[in-house]
């Protein structure tokens, strides 16, 4: 049985200077705010947040104009708040927009914590690569050789590297419910990662390992268990002592079975069907994340994630050389669903923006989208948190997309942003 202990490293860092961008709220759907059983849905017109004072100039006026435009008009139907940090030698910018919550209408807290979703995978991959450098994990070794009681013989051929670059062929586990409303009703359910692995590996494989790529959480759930097996320690503590503590990421935590975001945070809202049958917003700030675990449950701040991104790309988390190169090497396979070239490496993904490769990772939990990104040389880094009302949707949130385009330029092969 897996040790349920969760280690949280919590403290408040001094808030960095920010350039605030706030506009009056656009028309929003009706709001249902609830952290427990559903309550009657009030009709709400949020209070306009006061325009904050400018506290720090950008070193690049053009960058400042683009990002200010990307954040203008919040809260809107797409997002209630956004926090952005751009760094690197090409220009620095700090900005926040929107509201802390729709009831008070207070300005968004630029130092707030948020759910970073699948950005967690970068931390998990980094720890596996560290253990590889120590000779405790073999990337070419069978995942089953580490977890023989959990991974059946039908998945004998899956390697550790394939777990991390999504070429393993293991399908997703079964979760109860098929709609956001059903998942919301089940939001306090506690998922054991071993049960998720059993559910997934009881099914036939999607493809022969190493032949295609299909982005799923399950490979990283197994990777978290693998970390625990080879270290005899919890996954959370290993990330803490290997990454969080050395880098001073004191506002980055793992929630464990606690469905709340500890400390300062801007509320997250999700569009869904309400109790009266209408479509509107629910406050989803309190929602368990045990289904994500080592693939998607981390809570952080833009300041912490920026520090992590700088350190990672400079070889201070995973040693520069062959191991770090794993994070910047795409497998030569095609995506299972689209047939396009693979876009995910070990821990990261790559997209061509503004004519150059941008590496990073996005993440989504209900009410929250987040991302870290950088050019390979670290010339321009980006970290954002967007309190999306359509998080985990099929398409990228429009506000998040505008931020990405403002920071790096248009995606290759496009004419205009959606």
N, C-alpha and C positions, 0 to 999 in steps of 0.2 A: 504494500500500500504506500502511495506516495506521501511523503512528509508534507502536511498542509501548512507548515510554517511559512509565513511571508515576512520578509524583511523590508521595511520602509525607511528610507533615508530622507528625513524631512527637516527643513529649516528654510527660513526666508532669506534670499539674497537681496542685496541692495538693488532697488529698481533703477534700471538704466534710463538715460534721457530718451524721450520719445517725441516724435513729431506727430501730433494728433490731427486727424482729419475726421470731422463729424458733420453730418448733415441731418436735416429733419427726417423723420421716418416716413417711408412710403406706406401706402395702404397695405395692411397685413390681414391675414385671416383671423377668425375668432381664436382665442387662446384658452386652452385648458391647462392650468398649472397644477401639477400633482406629483408628489413624491411617494404616494401610497395608493390606496384605492381611488379609483376615478371619482372626481367630484363634478357637480354641475358646471357646465361650461359658460363662463361669463363672456360677454362681448367686450372687447378691449380696444381702445384707441391709445396706444402708448404715448407717454409724455416725451416730447422732443428733448434730446440730450443737449445740454449747453455746449457751445463750441469751446474746446480747451485752448489754453494758451500754447503757443509754439515754444518748445523748450530746447530745440537743438536743430541747427541747419543741416541740410544734406551737403555732402562734398561734391555732389553732381546734380546741378539744377535740372537737367533733362530727366534724369532718373527720378528725381523728386516729383516732377510734374506728372510723369507717367504713373507712378505708384499712387500719388494723391488722387488722380482720376480713377484709378482702379478701385480705390476704397471709398469713393464718394457715394453718397446716397444711402448709407446704412443707418438704421435697419431697413431692409427691403424684403420682398417676398422670398429671396434666395438665401439671405443670411442676416443675422441680427448683430454680428460683430466680426471684426477681423483684426488680427495682430500680425505685424510684418517686421522682419529684420533682414536687411540686405547688407552684406559685408564684402571684404576683399579689396584689392588695390584699385579696382575700377570704380569704386564709389561706395559710400556708406549711407544707409537710410534706416530710420526707425519710425514706425507709424502705427497708429491704432485708430479704429473707427467703430461706430455703432454704440450699442448699449450693454451695460452689465446685465440687465434683465429688462423685460418688456413692461413689467409692472411699475418699477420706479423710474425707468428711463434714464438712470445715471449713466455717465459715459463708461465705455468699456475699460476695464482695468488692464493696462498694457503688461503688467507683471503677473497676470492670472495664469493659473494652471489649467490644463485642458487634456482631454483624452487624445493621444497621438496615434491610436490605432496601429496600423501595420508598420509605422516607423519603428515599432518594437522589433521587427525582424532584423533591422540593421544591428541592434544591440546583440541579439541572439547569434547572428552570423559572426559578429566580431569575437564573441566568447568562444565559439566553436573553432574559429581560426587560431585564436590564442592557444587553445588546448592542442590543436594540431601542431603548432610550433613547439610545444612542449613534449611532443611524441605520445600524447595520451589519446589522440584521435587520428585515424587515418581517413582522409577524405575519399580515398578509393576503396576503403573497406566497406563491407556489407553492414547496413544499419541493423540487420537482424543479428549480426555477431555481437552487438552491444546489448540488444534487447530481445533475446531469443524467446522469452516467455510471452512477449507481446506481439511481435511481428511474425506472421506465419510463414511457412516455407514458400508459399506462392509469391512472396515478395522478397525472396532470398537475394535476387539480383539488384535490389535498390541500394545504391551507395550513399554515403553521407553527403558527398557533393551534390548528388541528384536531389536529395531532400532540400538542399539550400538553394538550388537554382531552378526548382520546380519542374524537373524533368523526370520525376520518380514514377509517375503513372498511378499513384494511389488516389482514389476518388475522395471526395469530401464525405465526412460523416453525416449521419442523419440528425436533423434537429427538429423538434416538434414545431409545427406551425409553418405557414407559407406566406403570411402577410405581415406587414409591419405592425398592424393592430394585434395580431396573435402573438408576435414576438414581444410586444410591449406588455401584454398581459402576463407573459412568462418571464419578465425581465429580472426577477430575483432568483431564478433557478440557478443552482450551482452545478457546473459541469466539471467532471473529473477528466483530466487529459487522457488518462489511460482508457477510459470508456470511449472517448472520441476516437482514439486510435483503433480500438477493437471494432467500433462501428464501421470505420473506413476500410480496414483491411479484411473485413468479412465479405466485402464485395469484390467482383472481378476487377482487375486492373484496367485503367483507361487506355493504356498503350504500353508497349514494351519499354522498360526503363531506358532513358537516354535517347529515345527516338523523337519525342515531341516535347513541348512545354505547355503546362497548364498551371496558371497561377492560382494556388489554393493555400489555405492556412495549415493544412494537415502536416506538411513536411516540417514546418517549424514547431508544431506541437511535439512531433517526434524528436526534433533537435533539442527542445527543452528537456525532455526526459533523458535524452542521451547525455546531456551535460550533467544532470543529476546522477546518472549511473556511473560515469567515469570519475566524478569528483567526490561522490558520497555526500554531497551537499545539496541545498536547494538551488534551483535555477535563479531565484531572485537574489540570494546572497552572493552567488557567483558573479552575477552582473554588477552587484553593488561593489564588491571588493576589487573587481577587475576593471571596471569602467567608471561607475558613478563616483566612487570615493577618490580615485586618482585624479580625475578631472574636476573635482569639486562640484559635481552636479547635484546640489543639495535640494533642489526642488523637483527632482525626477524620482518618481516613486512607482511602486507596484501596488495596486489596490487589493490584491488577493480576493477574498470573498466579500469585501466591503463594497457595496454598490455606489458609494458616494465618492466625490472628488474632495479629498482633504485639503483644507486651506483655501486661499483666495481663488475664485474661478468665476468666469462669466457663464451665465446660464445657457444651456443648449436647448434648442427647440426643434421639433420634427413635425412636418406636415403629415397628417393621417386622418382617418375617419374618427370623428368624435362621438360621444355617447348619444347625441341627439340625431346622428346620421349625417350631419354636415361635415365638410372637410375643413380642418383648421390646424392650429399648432398646439402641441402639448409640450410642457417643460419635461425634457428627458435627461436632465442633469444627473438624476439618480437612476442608474441602470447597471446591473451587474455585467462584468466583462470576463467572467471565467471561461466563456466559450472561446475567447481569443488567447488568453494566457501568453505563452512565449511567442505567439504570432501577432498579438495585437492588444495587450492590456495596459501598456505603459501610460503614465500620466507625467507631463512635463511642462516646461515653459519655453517661450521662444529664445530666451537668453541661454538656458541650458542646452537646448538643441543646437543653437548656433555654436556654442563652445564645443560641443560634441562633433559637429560637422567639421569645423576647422581642424580639430585634433585628428579625426579619422583620415581626412584627406592628406594630412601631413605625415602620416605614418606613426602617430603617437598612440593609437589604440591597437591596431594590427601593424606589426613591423613592416616597414617598406621593403618590397621585394616580392618573391613569388606568392606569399600568402596574401598580401594586399592586392596583388594583381588579380587574384581570384574574384575580387569584388568589382573589377573593371573588365571582366572577360565574359562575353555573352556566348552561351552554347550555340553551336552551329546546327540548330534545329528550327523548326517552324512552330508557331503557336497552334494548339489543338483546335481552337475555335475560329481564328481568323485566317490561318494559313500564312500569316506574315512572319518575317524573321523574328526570332526570339528577342524579347526586350528586357528580360530579367537575368541578372547575374547572381552571384552569391551575395545576398543581402540587399542589393541595389537594383535599380532599373536605369535605362538610358533612353533619352529622347533627344533628337536634334532640334534645337531651338535657336533661331537667329543665325543659322549656318554653322553652329558648333555643337559638340556633344555636351549634354548636361546630364550628370549622374545624380541620383538621389532616390528618395522613397516617399510616396504619399501614404496617407492612412486615413481611415474613416471609422468612426463610431457614431451611433445615433446622436445627432445634434452637433457633431464636430467633424471637421476635416483638418488635416495637418500635412505638412511636407517639410522635408529638408532637401536641399539641392546644391550642386556646385559644379563648376567646370572642373575638369580633372586637375588643372594647375592651381585651383583655388582662387582664381582671379575674381570671380563673383560667386558669392554664396547667397542662398535664400532660405529663410525659414518662415513659415506662416502657420497661423491657426485661424480657421474660418468657422464661425458658429453657423454651420449650414442647416437650412431647414429641409434639405433634400439629401443629407448625408447617406452614403451607401447606395445611391442611385446608379443607374446604368451609365449616365453621362457625368462628366466632371462638373462640379458646381461652378456656375458662371463667375462668381466673385473670385474663387480660387484660380480659375483659368485666366481671368484678367490680371491677377497678380503675377502669375507665372509669365505671361506674355510681356507684361510691363518690365519685368526684371531681365528677361533674356531675349525677347523678340518672338516672332511668329514661328510656329512649328513648321518643319520642312514640308513643302508641298501644299501649303495653305495660302489663301489670298487674304483672308480677314478672320478675325477672331469670331467665334460663335457668340 
